[in-house]
Amino acid sequence: MTAAQQPAAPEPAWDSVRPARGSQVALVIFGFLFAIPSTVFTVLRIWQPSGQSVALLTSFISYAIIGHLVALLFFLIALIRARKRLLLAVITILVAIMLALHGSWLGPLFVPDGRPATTSEFRVLSVNVLGGAADARRLDEAAGDADLVVLLEFEPDAMEELDRLGWSERFPHQVGADERGVNGSAVFSRFPLSDSELLPQTTFQQWMATAEVPEVGPVRVIGVHPCNPYCGMSRFQSEHRLIRRIAAEQPADQPLIVAGDFNAVDDHRAMQELRSDGLRSATDVAGAGWQPTFPAGRRFPALIPIDHVLINDRLTATQVGTVAIPGTDHLGILATLAGTS
């Protein structure tokens, strides 16, 4: 039998294991280097045990989508090169599923909900002003289009400088601004305010009041600033539970805004609970995308979105953006809202 007549070697089965090449091993190793920490974040999004370290890690869950994407690319290349390896195919599918999960969690932020606006618009600005250290002139400019302003870590000395810029004439109605240092807060309004009340037993002042918004009617506004995980998990959790309880006590048929520095991202259990109660981020409703607000004023962009404007189903959001204000470590968040049917 001549060489030309020799039978061709049989093709290996699709799930056969071939000797690994060095470059193939490197692809798999790099894939796992990205996949393992990203998987930890995915698990934390679904199940969050209590603990300060867990709460801090949870702040960065959104970045796991990048890790899963990179891991998927490494595994896909390795799979193409290996062709028919069962175990590698299973791993690649699992990573793809986790990538899709994160896409389902982040995707709604980029898609408007389509809630119809049935009234004229009004604007809400929320800023943590770092104990009054924020640049007053820039803050005044940022609030130029706002009708309601929630300021956290605000104190009377900062009010004096704003008054020289005509702040009190622009916002003739206010509550708060009576505590010095980082503990103070205030709500300012172009519209009349009533039923003002200070939330009890919290580290930072948290005020709420009812604003009489033209065409919309009475709107309950709660300016929030629960303590962050560094305060201890007990305080972090208890102050978020208080916000949830106060929000749940408001009339269901009345428009509600809960705005401020939540010291929590959408992935924290506390924010998921508020969402389950019917409160939605204005960013989500408007489809404004992922908008981190902290830390600001650094050589790198803000990393995590811990400042929010939440609304109930009596309101809609048409536009949401962030505002940079020198002197504070937070970006302000400016939301354009309206009543909805």
N, C-alpha and C positions, 0 to 999 in steps of 0.2 A: 504494500500500500504506500503510495507516494505521500509526501508531506501535504500536498494540496488536497489529498483525499482524507486526511485525518479529520475526525469529527470535532466540531467546535466544543470548547469547554462549556459546560452548563452554566447558565447565569445563576448567581447566588440568590437564595431566597431573599424577599424584601426585608425580612426582619433579622437577617443574619448579622453577626458581629464581625467586622473586619478589623484587622490590626490598626490601632490608632496611630496616626501620624502626629508629629510634634505640634504642628500648627493647629491640628484638629483639637488636641488636648487643650491648647491655649484658648481656643474659641470657647470651649465648654467652661473652662475655669473662669474666664472673664464674664461669661454669661451668669454663672452662679454668684460672682462677686456683686453683680448688680441685682440679681433676682432675690437673693436671700434677705438683705435689708429691706427691699421693697415689699417683700411678702410679709415681713414683720409689721410694716405700716398698714398693709391691707388688713391683716388680722386685727390691728388696733382700731381700724375704722368700724369693724363689725362688733368687736368685743373689747371693751376698755376696762381693765381692772383699775381699781383705785390706786393712786400714788402720784407723788409730785413728778417723778421722772416720766411716768406714762403720760401725764397731762402735758408736759413740755414736749415730748416726742410727738404727741398727737397734733401739735401745732404745725408739723411739717408733713403730714400725711399726703397732702396734695402733690408733693414732689415725687412721691412713689411712682406716679405715672411716667415720669422720665426714666426712672430706673427700670421699670417693666418694659418700656419701649426699647431701651438699649439692650437689655437682656434678650428680648425677643429677636432683635437683629442678630445678635451673636449666635443664638440657638438656631435661627433659620439658616444662617450661613453654614453652621456646622451640620445641620440636617441635610442641606443640599449636597454638601461634600460627602457625607456619609451615605446618602441616598436612602437606605432602607434600614433604619435602626429604630426599633420599637420604643425603647426607653427614652431616647432623645425626642422622638415624636410626641410621646406623652408629656414630657416636660415642657416642650414648646407649646403644646395646646394649653396646658395649665397656666403658663405665663401669659398667653394670649387672652385667656379668660379673665385673669386678674387685671390686665390692661383694659379690657372692656368694662370691667367693674368700675375702675377709676374714671373711665370715660363717661359712664352713666352717672357718676356722682358729680363730676365737673361740668358735663355737657349742658345741663339746664341753665347754668350761669350765662351761657352764650345765646340762649334762645328766649326771646320775649314770650311772656305768658299769654299775651293778647287780651289782658283785662281791659275792657273799654273805659276810657275816661269820659265821665258824664258831667263833669263840672270844670270850671277853670282850674288851672294849675297853681300850685304854691310850692315853695322850696324850703327844704330843711337842711341846715348845716350842722354837723356834729364834729367837734374838735376837742381832743385832749391837749390843753395848752401848757402842760408841764409846770404846774405851780405858778401860772401867770407869766412864764418866761417867753411865751410866743410873741413874735414881733407884732405890736399892736396895730401898726399901720397896715401891714399885710393882712392881718386878721380882719381889719375893717374893710379892706378891699375884697377879701374872699366872701364876706357877708353882704356885699353890695346887692346881690340878687336874692338873698335869703329872706324869708318871711318868719321863720322860726329858727332859733339858734340854740343848740345845746353845747355848753362849754363845761368840760371836766377839768379838775385840778385848777380851778379858777378862784381868785381871791380879790378882796376889795381894792388892794393897791392897783391891780391891773384894770379895775373898773375906772379908776380916776383917769388913767391915760386914755382909755377908750372914750370917756366922756368928753375929753378935749377934742376928739375927732367927731363929735356929734352923735355918738352911739345912742345915748338916751333919747335923742329926738327921733332917730331912725327906729329904735325899738322901745317905744314908750311903756311897754308892759314887761315885767320881769319878776322872777322869783329866784331866791338863792343869793349867791354872791356875798355871803355873810360869814364865811369861814376862811381863816388865813392858812396859807400853805397849800400842800397838795390835796388836802381833804375837801376843799370847797368845790362847789359846782353851781351852775345857774342855767335857767331857761329864759331866753329873751324872745319877744314876739312883737310883730307889727299889729297883731290882733289882740283884743282883750283876753286876759287870762283870768280864770276863776278856779275855785276848788283846789288851790295849791296845797301840797302836802309833802312832807319830808319822809322818805322811806325810813323805817326804824332799824336800829341795830346793825348798821353797816360801817365798814371801815372808812369809806369815802361817802360824802354827801350824795344822795340820789333824790332829785326832786321830781315831782309830777304835778301837772296842772292841766286844765282844760282850756284849749284855745278856740275861740269862736271864729272859724275860718269862713269867709264869704262863699256862698253857694254850697259848701260842704256841710256847714253846721258845726256843732261842738265836736272837737277832736281831742281825745285824751292823749297827752304827751308825757312819756316817762323817760327822763334822762338817767341813764344807768352807768355805773362804774364799779362793778364787783371787783373784789381783790383778786390778784393774779395767783397762780399756783405757788409762787414763792412765799405767799402769806401762810401757806399750809393748806393741805387739801381740805381739811375740815371747813375752814373759812371760805375757801374758793367754792366749794360745793354748797354750803349753806347760803351764801349770798346769791348764788345763781338760783337756788330753790326759792328764795324770797322773791326774786324778780319774776320767776315763773308763776308763783302764787298771786302776786299783785296783778300781773297781766291777766291771769285767769279770772280775777275778781271784777274786771271791767265789764260793762254791759256789752253783750255780744253784738248788738245792733248799732254800736257806736264806733266810728273810726278810731283806730288805736295806732299810735306810733311809739315804738320803744327804740330809742337811739342812744348811742354813746360808745364808750370804750368797754367792750364786753370782756376783754382779756381772754378771749376764746375764739377759735375759728369755727367754721361750719361743721367740721368733723368732730368737735368735742361733743360729748353726750349732752351737755347742758344746752347747746345750740340745737341739737337734734330734737330734744324734748320740746323746746319752744316751737320748732317747726311742726312737730306732731300736734301741738295745741292750736295750730292754724296761723301762726305768725310766719311770714315769709320775708326774706331779705329783699329790700328794694332792688338790689343788684340783680338778684335772681329774676324778679318779676319783670324788670326792664330788659333783661338779657344783656347786661352791661359787661359781662365777662368777669374774670378773676382779678380782683383789685386789692393787692396787699397794701397795708397802711402802716406797718411797723417793722423794723425801726426806720425812721426817716431822718434826713439830714446827715447821712453817712456817705462814705465814698462808694457805697454800693446801693442798689435799689432796695426799697422796702421788701421784706420777705414774706410776711404773713398778714392775712386780713383779719384783724381783731377788732376793728371799728365797724359798726353796722348800723343801718337804719332798717328796722323791722316794721312791717305793717300787717294789719289783718285784712280780711277779704272785703272790707268796706272801702279800701283805698287801692289805687294802682300806682305804679311808678313808670314814668316814661323816659327818664334819663337819670343816670347816676355817674358821678365822677369823683376823683380825688383832688385835693387841693394841697399844695405844698406851702407851709408857713414856717419861715425861719424861726429858730428858737425852741421848737418843740420836736420831740422824737416820734410824733405821730403825723401822718397825713390826715387832713380833714376829709370828710366825706359829705358831698353835696348831692342831695336827691331831689328830683322834681316829681311831685306827687299830685294826685287828683282824686276826687271821689269817683266811685264806680257803682254801677247799679247792681 
